[in-house]
Amino acid sequence: MGQEPGRLQRIAALALTLAMLWMMLPEYQRRLILMKTARALQRVSGRAAHVEGRAGMGSELAGRDGDAQRSYRAAFHLSRARDAFGRALESLRP
């Protein structure tokens, strides 16, 4: 009986299969997929930044300064990610 492939080999085979499928797609479809992904990530990070900012304000009003600082810091980094996804999206547009 043969030995089954290990976890690393299965992951590598999956990655290579996905890479081959990606390369077989026409350029316009790859660009469209990348644009949709960038837009979705921009929306998700923007919403998360909004939620964290509101949580920070709530914590600040409740007198929990440590929690407020963490929420504000998270909101800041999430908004920076949102802006980076927006720049990526703009660079993908023809």
C-alpha positions as CSV (number, residue, x, y, z in Angstrom):
1,M,0.0,0.0,0.0
2,G,1.2,3.5,-0.9
3,Q,1.7,6.2,1.6
4,E,-0.8,9.1,1.3
5,P,0.6,12.6,0.6
6,G,1.2,14.7,3.7
7,R,-0.5,17.9,4.6
8,L,2.3,20.1,3.1
9,Q,2.1,18.2,-0.2
10,R,-1.6,18.6,-0.4
11,I,-1.4,22.3,0.3
12,A,1.3,22.7,-2.3
13,A,-0.8,20.7,-4.9
14,L,-3.8,22.9,-4.1
15,A,-1.7,26.1,-4.5
16,L,-0.2,24.9,-7.8
17,T,-3.7,24.0,-9.1
18,L,-5.1,27.4,-8.2
19,A,-2.1,29.1,-9.8
20,M,-2.6,27.2,-13.0
21,L,-6.3,28.0,-13.0
22,W,-5.4,31.7,-12.4
23,M,-3.0,31.7,-15.3
24,M,-5.6,30.1,-17.6
25,L,-8.0,33.0,-17.0
26,P,-8.0,35.8,-19.6
27,E,-6.4,39.0,-18.4
28,Y,-9.7,41.0,-18.2
29,Q,-11.2,38.3,-15.9
30,R,-8.2,38.3,-13.6
31,R,-8.3,42.1,-13.4
32,L,-12.1,42.0,-12.7
33,I,-11.6,39.5,-9.9
34,L,-8.8,41.6,-8.4
35,M,-11.0,44.7,-8.6
36,K,-13.9,43.0,-7.0
37,T,-11.7,41.7,-4.2
38,A,-10.1,45.0,-3.5
39,R,-13.5,46.7,-3.4
40,A,-14.9,44.1,-1.0
41,L,-11.9,44.4,1.3
42,Q,-12.2,48.2,1.1
43,R,-15.8,48.0,2.2
44,V,-15.1,45.5,5.0
45,S,-12.2,47.4,6.4
46,G,-14.2,50.7,6.2
47,R,-17.1,49.2,8.1
48,A,-14.8,47.7,10.7
49,A,-13.1,51.0,11.2
50,H,-16.4,52.7,11.7
51,V,-17.5,50.1,14.3
52,E,-14.2,50.4,16.2
53,G,-14.3,54.2,16.2
54,R,-17.8,54.1,17.7
55,A,-16.7,51.5,20.2
56,G,-13.8,53.8,21.1
57,M,-16.1,56.8,21.6
58,G,-18.4,54.6,23.8
59,S,-15.4,53.5,25.9
60,E,-14.2,57.0,26.3
61,L,-17.6,58.3,27.4
62,A,-17.8,55.3,29.9
63,G,-14.4,56.3,31.3
64,R,-12.5,53.3,30.0
65,D,-9.5,55.1,28.5
66,G,-7.4,52.0,27.9
67,D,-10.2,50.4,25.9
68,A,-10.8,53.6,24.0
69,Q,-7.2,53.9,23.0
70,R,-7.2,50.4,21.7
71,S,-10.3,51.0,19.7
72,Y,-9.1,54.2,18.3
73,R,-5.8,52.6,17.3
74,A,-7.6,49.7,15.6
75,A,-9.9,52.2,13.8
76,F,-6.9,54.2,12.6
77,H,-5.2,51.1,11.2
78,L,-8.4,49.8,9.7
79,S,-9.0,53.1,8.0
80,R,-5.4,53.1,6.6
81,A,-6.0,49.6,5.2
82,R,-9.3,50.9,3.7
83,D,-7.3,53.7,2.0
84,A,-4.7,51.3,0.8
85,F,-7.3,49.0,-0.8
86,G,-8.8,52.1,-2.4
87,R,-5.5,53.0,-3.9
88,A,-5.0,49.4,-5.1
89,L,-8.5,49.5,-6.7
90,E,-7.7,52.8,-8.5
91,S,-4.4,51.4,-9.8
92,L,-6.3,48.4,-11.3
93,R,-8.8,50.5,-13.2
94,P,-7.9,50.9,-16.9
